[in-house]
Amino acid sequence: MTGPGPGEALFAFVRHWSRRSMAGGDGLAEQGRLVLVTEAVHTLTQRGTEATVNAVAHEIGIDQSGASRLVKGATEAGYLTMRAPENDGRRRRATVTPSGLTLLKRAHDWQEQVFDELTEGWSEQQRRDFQRAMQDLIDRSYALDV
């Protein structure tokens, strides 16, 4: 019998890290949720998409009410603001605050540290090839997500 295929291995990796960041009773789970929603708003904004609660829900794959609670929590923590555009007061969108950008910088620094630990012994070429392949997967996943 052979081991898992590449797709199964990819999803096992994703499950492992999603459990790890959302587990624990020391505030790690809440911090993970704050990073998740702040990252979603930041990513949507970078792609030129309004970061409405519905867009955030779609981005992170949860229902609208769950996304609304996450956005509210990140807003209360000072990482996001909610504003209505001048031309449509009914449609509110989230933006990342300077504190939110600091949160993301710390999270990204941690992610790079973990990547360095996971790829210890890899050459720089192996790291670049892996990064390029992962970015291709991400780009294709967005293209399929219509």
Secondary structure as UniProt FT lines:
FT   HELIX           6..22
FT   TURN            25..27
FT   HELIX           28..46
FT   TURN            47..48
FT   HELIX           53..60
FT   HELIX           64..76
FT   TURN            77..78
FT   STRAND          80..83
FT   TURN            86..87
FT   TURN            89..90
FT   STRAND          93..96
FT   HELIX           98..118
FT   TURN            119..121
FT   HELIX           124..144
//
